[in-house]
Amino acid sequence: MAFDAGGTDPAGGPVVSSATTPERRSAVEQERVETMLREIYERRIHFNELLGLKVASLTPDRPQLTFAMRKDLVGNFVQGRLHGGMIAASLDVAGALAVSLAVAEKHANETAEQIGHRFNRLGTIDLRVDYLRPGMGRHFVATGRVIRLGGRIASVQMTLENDADEVIATGAAAYVVT
């Protein structure tokens, strides 16, 4: 065992940590994690499937979802603008995907199956959306970025951009991760 420099445990003594760092999951196991995440966010959460959300990037620091404008996503039928509920939902899902990836990175030594069990406890506890521009466009990209991943709560910022690279909306959310 080794002592963690500068840390103390709740009893006031030094924090003891393992002298060896756990191995990162293999490339094959990482592919299983990414396949599982795509499956969950595109097909197993049927609401996401109904909305047409697709995982565009699983980059841990800025994962992205995309979706195409469809007539059933229109909120303002006169101008053909994207519905505000669709904007909020896409930002929420982008935030949850970002948290899922952050949890998978935090536990990089765990298998896909172990990581999958962690997602059973993930949920939105607060969501704020700022609508900045009318939801006009043919395609949209929602991006999430974890600001802080704690032991129980994750804080995330999200953006939604259209195909002209205009920011349509931003969001901030908190997710329970215990």
PyMOL commands that set and color helices and strands:
alter all, ss='L'
color gray80, all
select helices_A, chain A and resi 27-44+46-51+71-73+84-106+112-121
alter helices_A, ss='H'
color red, helices_A
select strands_A, chain A and resi 2-8+14-17+54-57+64-68+74-76+81-82+123-131+139-149+153-162+167-176
alter strands_A, ss='S'
color yellow, strands_A
deselect
rebuild
show_as cartoon
